[in-house]
């Protein structure tokens, strides 16, 4: 219910025509201008699809609607974190919805607790071979990052290591938002051929 009220507060009862149907442009407008009409357009486009997905996964009609509402509250709050380099807007939005569904299932879990003394757990410690492999991957990524110009290294570190939204990166290092995005794009283009076999 809170998510429904929040979404209605954000979107209002908007019937403003939106000039573009491109989800990337709509997300950008939400991120940069807090554009409620763009959010309403995203909601109209993706809302029924997310609800359908939730119901196919076994949610009731009411729960599916609540999860759609929560998804778009998250889209509103996190729009600045979206990056085209990480995937299509639909992938990003559906990932938010899927994660909310998983969180909801965890909250609803009514599994009885087991006595911890009789519970045997497999060790979380990685095996020797996986540690070697992990260290090799870290070494390759570190070398690839060092091959970037310093200004690209900085925006990659802030975006991926510190998980800062693009707008916050621009503000913290005093450059335009467009420059942040172009540096990230250039860095990605340079890193992709070096690291694509790791995916």
C-alpha positions as CSV (number, residue, x, y, z in Angstrom):
1,X,0.0,0.0,0.0
2,X,2.9,2.4,0.8
3,X,4.4,1.7,-2.6
4,X,1.0,2.5,-4.3
5,X,0.6,5.8,-2.4
6,X,4.2,6.7,-3.2
7,X,3.9,5.9,-6.9
8,X,0.6,7.9,-7.2
9,X,2.4,10.8,-5.4
10,X,5.3,10.7,-7.8
11,X,3.3,10.1,-11.0
12,X,0.1,11.9,-9.9
13,X,-2.6,11.4,-12.4
14,X,-0.5,12.5,-15.3
15,X,-1.9,12.5,-18.8
16,X,0.8,14.7,-20.3
17,X,1.8,13.5,-23.8
18,X,5.4,12.2,-23.9
19,X,7.4,13.1,-27.0
20,X,9.4,9.9,-27.2
21,X,8.7,6.2,-26.7
22,X,12.4,5.4,-26.3
23,X,12.8,4.0,-22.8
24,X,16.5,5.2,-22.6
25,X,15.4,8.8,-23.2
26,X,12.5,8.4,-20.7
27,X,14.9,7.1,-18.0
28,X,17.3,9.9,-18.7
29,X,14.5,12.5,-18.3
30,X,13.5,10.9,-15.0
31,X,17.2,10.8,-13.8
32,X,18.1,14.3,-14.9
33,X,14.9,16.3,-14.7
34,X,12.7,14.2,-12.3
35,X,10.2,14.1,-15.1
36,X,7.0,12.6,-13.9
37,X,5.5,12.4,-17.4
38,X,8.5,10.3,-18.5
39,X,8.0,8.0,-15.4
40,X,4.3,7.7,-16.2
41,X,5.2,6.7,-19.8
42,X,7.6,4.0,-18.5
43,X,5.0,2.8,-16.1
44,X,2.4,2.6,-18.9
45,X,4.8,0.7,-21.1
46,X,6.4,-1.7,-18.6
47,X,3.8,-1.9,-15.8
48,X,1.5,-4.5,-17.5
49,X,4.5,-6.6,-18.6
50,X,5.9,-6.7,-15.1
51,X,2.5,-7.6,-13.6
52,X,2.2,-10.4,-16.1
53,X,5.6,-11.7,-15.3
54,X,4.8,-11.6,-11.5
55,X,1.6,-13.5,-12.0
56,X,3.4,-16.1,-14.2
57,X,5.8,-16.5,-11.3
58,X,2.9,-17.3,-8.9
59,X,2.0,-13.9,-7.4
60,X,-1.6,-13.1,-6.7
61,X,-3.1,-10.2,-8.7
62,X,-2.9,-7.9,-5.7
63,X,0.7,-8.8,-4.9
64,X,1.7,-8.5,-8.6
65,X,0.2,-4.9,-8.6
66,X,2.1,-4.1,-5.4
67,X,5.4,-5.3,-6.9
68,X,4.8,-3.2,-10.0
69,X,4.2,-0.1,-7.8
70,X,7.4,-0.9,-5.8
71,X,9.4,-1.4,-9.0
72,X,8.5,2.1,-10.3
73,X,9.2,3.7,-6.9
74,X,12.7,2.2,-7.2
75,X,13.0,3.4,-10.8
76,X,12.1,6.9,-9.6
77,X,14.7,6.8,-6.8
78,X,17.5,5.0,-8.8
79,X,17.1,6.4,-12.3
80,X,20.4,8.2,-12.1
81,X,22.1,4.8,-11.5
82,X,21.0,3.5,-14.9
83,X,23.7,3.2,-17.5
84,X,23.2,2.1,-21.1
85,X,26.5,0.3,-20.9
86,X,25.1,-2.2,-18.4
87,X,22.1,-3.1,-20.6
88,X,18.8,-2.1,-22.0
89,X,16.3,-0.1,-19.9
90,X,14.0,-3.1,-20.0
91,X,16.6,-5.3,-18.6
92,X,17.4,-2.9,-15.8
93,X,13.7,-2.4,-14.9
94,X,12.9,-6.1,-15.0
95,X,15.9,-6.8,-12.8
96,X,14.6,-4.4,-10.2
97,X,11.2,-6.1,-10.4
98,X,12.8,-9.6,-10.1
99,X,14.9,-8.5,-7.1
100,X,11.8,-7.1,-5.4
101,X,10.0,-10.4,-5.9
102,X,12.9,-12.3,-4.4
103,X,13.0,-9.9,-1.4
104,X,9.2,-10.4,-1.0
105,X,9.6,-14.2,-1.0
106,X,12.3,-14.0,1.6
107,X,10.1,-11.9,3.9
108,X,7.2,-14.4,3.4
109,X,9.3,-17.4,4.1
110,X,7.7,-19.5,6.8
111,X,10.4,-22.2,6.8
112,X,10.9,-23.5,10.4
113,X,14.3,-22.9,11.9
114,X,16.6,-25.7,12.4
115,X,18.8,-26.4,15.5
116,X,22.1,-24.8,14.5
117,X,24.2,-27.4,16.5
118,X,22.9,-30.2,14.3
119,X,23.2,-28.3,11.0
120,X,26.2,-29.1,8.8
121,X,27.3,-26.4,6.4
122,X,29.6,-26.7,3.5
123,X,32.7,-24.5,3.8
124,X,32.4,-21.1,2.1
125,X,36.2,-21.1,1.7
126,X,37.1,-21.1,-2.0
127,X,39.2,-24.0,-3.2
128,X,42.8,-23.5,-4.2
129,X,42.2,-23.6,-7.9
130,X,39.3,-21.1,-7.7
131,X,41.5,-18.8,-5.6
132,X,44.2,-18.9,-8.3
133,X,41.6,-18.3,-11.0
134,X,40.1,-15.4,-9.0
135,X,43.5,-13.8,-8.5
136,X,44.3,-14.1,-12.2
137,X,41.0,-12.3,-13.1
138,X,41.7,-9.6,-10.6
139,X,45.2,-9.1,-12.0
140,X,43.9,-8.9,-15.6
141,X,41.2,-6.4,-14.7
142,X,43.7,-4.3,-12.7
143,X,46.1,-4.2,-15.7
144,X,43.2,-3.4,-18.1
145,X,42.1,-0.5,-15.9
146,X,45.7,0.8,-15.7
147,X,45.7,1.0,-19.5
148,X,43.0,3.6,-19.4
149,X,43.8,7.4,-19.2
150,X,43.7,8.7,-15.6
151,X,40.4,10.6,-16.1
152,X,38.7,7.5,-17.4
153,X,40.1,5.4,-14.5
154,X,38.6,7.9,-12.1
155,X,35.0,7.8,-13.5
156,X,35.2,4.0,-13.7
157,X,36.3,3.7,-10.1
158,X,33.6,6.1,-8.9
159,X,30.9,4.4,-11.0
160,X,31.6,0.8,-10.5
161,X,33.7,0.5,-7.3
162,X,31.9,3.2,-5.3
163,X,28.6,2.8,-7.1
164,X,28.1,6.5,-7.5
165,X,25.3,7.8,-9.9
166,X,26.6,9.7,-12.9
167,X,25.2,13.0,-11.7
168,X,27.0,12.6,-8.4
169,X,30.3,11.8,-10.1
170,X,29.9,14.9,-12.3
171,X,29.3,17.0,-9.2
172,X,32.1,15.5,-7.1
173,X,34.9,15.9,-9.7
174,X,33.5,19.1,-11.2
175,X,32.8,18.1,-14.8
176,X,29.6,18.1,-16.9
177,X,27.3,15.0,-16.8
178,X,27.8,14.4,-20.5
179,X,31.6,14.3,-20.0
180,X,31.1,11.6,-17.3
181,X,29.0,9.5,-19.6
182,X,31.4,9.9,-22.6
183,X,34.4,8.9,-20.4
184,X,32.6,5.8,-19.2
185,X,31.6,4.9,-22.8
186,X,35.2,5.4,-24.0
187,X,36.5,3.3,-21.1
188,X,34.0,0.6,-21.8
189,X,35.0,0.5,-25.5
190,X,38.6,0.2,-24.5
191,X,38.1,-2.5,-21.8
192,X,35.7,-4.7,-23.8
193,X,38.2,-6.3,-26.1
194,X,40.7,-6.8,-23.3
195,X,38.2,-8.5,-20.9
196,X,35.3,-9.9,-23.0
197,X,36.5,-13.5,-22.6
198,X,35.9,-13.1,-18.8
199,X,32.1,-12.5,-19.2
